[in-house]
């Protein structure tokens, strides 16, 4: 699935399916993963069936599956040009967002 063409609910559903596929590939029952992740069985079932869960639930499941490194590249600033690199560097040095001018 291409996430850039999907709705939020489709992305959630796909992520839930991927968690389930990883669990099954490791031969792990839902109850065992839920215990390892410190989650209720219902929370894990909801994650796998619909993808609807808290971010913490997803992260706990991913950690218990040993896949936390898969999250490493999320939301990392990508630098594509020298001008963009300079802008990112300037932004990383700033402590606050710039104030908006009143009109």
Residue, then its C-alpha position, 0 to 999 in steps of 0.5 A: x500500500x502506498x501511504x501517500x494515497x491512503x486515508x488515515x483509517x487505511x493507514x491505521x488498518x495496514x499498520x495493524x495488519x503488519x503488527x499481526x503479520x510480524x507476530x505470526x511470523x515469530x510464531x507468537x500468540x496474541x496473549x504472549x505478545x500482550x503480556x510481553x508488551x504490558x498490554x491488555x489482550x483487548x488492546x492488542x486485538x484492537x490494534x491488530x484488527x483495526x489499527x486503532x490504538x494509542x501511539x504508546x500501544x503501538x510502540x509497546x507492541x513494536x518493542x516487544x516484537x523486537x522491531x523498534x529500529x523500524x521506527x528510527x526513520x520516522x519524521x527525520x528531517x530530510x535535507x535535499x538542497x543546500x538552502x534547505x540544509x541551512x534552513x534546517x540548521x537555523x531552525x535547530x538553533x532556534x529555541x522558539x517558533x518565530x512570532x506571527x506579525x499582527x495585522 
